[in-house]
Amino acid sequence: MTVKTEPVVEIRKLWTIFQNDDKEAVIHKDLDLTVERGAIMSLVGGSGTGKTVLLRQMLGLETPARGEITVLGKPAAELGKRGAAMRVGMLFQQGALFSAFTVLENIAFPLRELKCLPGELIREAAMVKLQMVGLPPDAADKMPSDLSGGMIKRVALARALIMDPPLLLLDEPTAGLDPESADSFCELLRSLHQGMCLTVVMVTHDLDTIFELSTRVAVLAQQKVIINDTPQKVVAFEHPFIREFFLGERGQRAMALLTPASSPI
Ligand SMILES: Nc1ncnc2c1ncn2[C@@H]1O[C@H](COP(=O)(O)OP(=O)(O)OP(=O)(O)O)[C@@H](O)[C@H]1O
């Protein structure tokens, strides 16, 4: 008998509407999405289909016009600023580090904000995370301006994970990285997913990342999630966006990774 656990994210009948000048833009319309515990879900879709907005709504940073978003059994809106980092880690597209803070201060920031832990404990926790993301101890005192793009992503990831949240949201985690750095970042995400029992939702256009990591792919089109399934099932789904996105030349190359031996599914 299989025991069905509660989904980590459940979105029901979601509407997102923006008012631009006197025009209304309906970005999501009656959108449903379920993310099961332990999944690594890639959220894909054309430009402007509302992938980033959806991540921000899951984090409780934006409120939809209508519908429900439940994250770890609670409405996303109730995550609250202080509680959010304990339940959900977010890696923003540009890393979004504080330029005037050192690496260690950046990683420690969410813990310092709690204002209830001794400084030494915070420092130790941040050093552990620095090591977990594969950075050497001497990176702790560097400034963000001294770091490569790959290192910035790692520091931002360490900060997102400082409170060991069960859910990690990533916006374009490998964008701007060279292929080698992107590969090693994917490898890091894979090992953290296993080691920390994470559920991961990531917005990405990078086919290599999708095929190397995803257990699920959810496709946004026509203001909805048109399919949420395994990568193999998604690429076989008949839709113009999917054909263009996955079955173009780049897609064919990335799909070569989906051999039985390397498949994450
Ligand atoms: N606060 C806002 N006010 C008005 N319009 C917004 C706001 N935030 C997002 N939008 C619009 O909503 C649409 C979806 O934005 P979003 O950034 O989520 O798209 P996306 O799918 O992540 O696109 P891309 O792949 O190009 O990054 C866009 O047209 C964007 O201009």
PDBQT file of the ligand as one rigid body, heavy atoms in Angstrom, charges set to zero:
ROOT
HETATM    1  N1  LIG A 301       3.962  44.100 -10.641  1.00  0.00    +0.000 N 
HETATM    2  C1  LIG A 301       3.576  44.012 -11.928  1.00  0.00    +0.000 A 
HETATM    3  N2  LIG A 301       2.760  44.942 -12.482  1.00  0.00    +0.000 NA
HETATM    4  C2  LIG A 301       2.356  44.837 -13.762  1.00  0.00    +0.000 A 
HETATM    5  N3  LIG A 301       2.709  43.833 -14.586  1.00  0.00    +0.000 NA
HETATM    6  C3  LIG A 301       3.520  42.880 -14.079  1.00  0.00    +0.000 A 
HETATM    7  C4  LIG A 301       3.999  42.916 -12.731  1.00  0.00    +0.000 A 
HETATM    8  N4  LIG A 301       4.794  41.837 -12.507  1.00  0.00    +0.000 NA
HETATM    9  C5  LIG A 301       4.808  41.145 -13.671  1.00  0.00    +0.000 A 
HETATM   10  N5  LIG A 301       4.059  41.770 -14.615  1.00  0.00    +0.000 N 
HETATM   11  C6  LIG A 301       3.823  41.290 -15.969  1.00  0.00    +0.000 C 
HETATM   12  O1  LIG A 301       3.315  39.975 -15.872  1.00  0.00    +0.000 OA
HETATM   13  C7  LIG A 301       3.824  39.174 -16.948  1.00  0.00    +0.000 C 
HETATM   14  C8  LIG A 301       4.470  37.933 -16.373  1.00  0.00    +0.000 C 
HETATM   15  O2  LIG A 301       5.697  38.297 -15.749  1.00  0.00    +0.000 OA
HETATM   16  P1  LIG A 301       6.780  37.230 -15.297  1.00  0.00    +0.000 P 
HETATM   17  O3  LIG A 301       8.008  37.991 -14.922  1.00  0.00    +0.000 OA
HETATM   18  O4  LIG A 301       6.212  36.331 -14.280  1.00  0.00    +0.000 OA
HETATM   19  O5  LIG A 301       7.000  36.411 -16.636  1.00  0.00    +0.000 OA
HETATM   20  P2  LIG A 301       7.931  35.170 -16.911  1.00  0.00    +0.000 P 
HETATM   21  O6  LIG A 301       7.077  34.052 -17.380  1.00  0.00    +0.000 OA
HETATM   22  O7  LIG A 301       8.800  34.905 -15.722  1.00  0.00    +0.000 OA
HETATM   23  O8  LIG A 301       8.771  35.728 -18.145  1.00  0.00    +0.000 OA
HETATM   24  P3  LIG A 301      10.338  35.573 -18.569  1.00  0.00    +0.000 P 
HETATM   25  O9  LIG A 301      10.512  34.153 -18.994  1.00  0.00    +0.000 OA
HETATM   26  O10 LIG A 301      10.448  36.524 -19.734  1.00  0.00    +0.000 OA
HETATM   27  O11 LIG A 301      11.173  35.984 -17.384  1.00  0.00    +0.000 OA
HETATM   28  C9  LIG A 301       4.757  40.066 -17.744  1.00  0.00    +0.000 C 
HETATM   29  O12 LIG A 301       4.063  40.575 -18.856  1.00  0.00    +0.000 OA
HETATM   30  C10 LIG A 301       5.105  41.177 -16.772  1.00  0.00    +0.000 C 
HETATM   31  O13 LIG A 301       5.373  42.383 -17.473  1.00  0.00    +0.000 OA
ENDROOT
TORSDOF 0
